Amino acid sequence: MMVEVRFLHADGEGQSVGQGGGDTSLLTLAQSLGLPLEGTCEGQMACSTCHIIVDPAHFALLPPASEAEEDMLDFAAGACRTSRLACQIRLGDCPSQLTVKLPRESHNMQGL
């Protein structure tokens, strides 16, 4: 099943839309669209540079975060109740449509 993901940009002005499925992570999809999610640890859940905020209407439809992910989110700038790490969300586990917001604190230092 393909999932359509709408990424709301941190500036509140723009959005990007991508599609994917299966075992592809939300981080991989975001990076393929050129979005500023760094993913410094390359999806190993050893950082919080892929922090995203899931739309509240979609948050409950995702598998819950693991305790390790919750612990890592404690280090994410601007974390809130619907925060997740994009590297831990597999598109195959998502509803057919998903909306996420990039936090204002998102900066891709690898792109500099």
Residue, then its C-alpha position, 0 to 999 in steps of 0.5 A: m500500500m502506498v502512503e501519501v505524506r504531506f510535510l508542512h514546512a517549519d516556516g508555515e508557508g510551504q509543504s511537500v508531498g511524497q509517496g512511499g510504502g513498505d519498509t521505507s522510513l519517513l526519514t528516507l522519504a523526507q530526505s528524498l524530497g530534500l527536506p531538512l531532516e538530518g538523520t545524523c545517526e542514519g536511522q539508528m535512533a542515536c540522535s533526535t535530528c529527524h524529529i517531526i511533529v505528527d498531525p494529532a488526527h494521525f498520531a493515534l493511527l501510528p504504532p506507538a513509539s518504543e521506550a527508547e524512542e521516547d527517551m531520545l525524544d527527550f533530547a529533541a528541541g521543540a518536542c511535544r505530545t505528538s512528536r516522533l522520530a522520522c527514522q522510526i516510522r515505517l510507511g507500511d505501518c502508516p494510514s493511507q495519508l499522513t501529515v507531519k510538520l517539521p519543527r522550527e528547530s529543524h536544521n540540516m547541518q549536512g547540507l551546509 
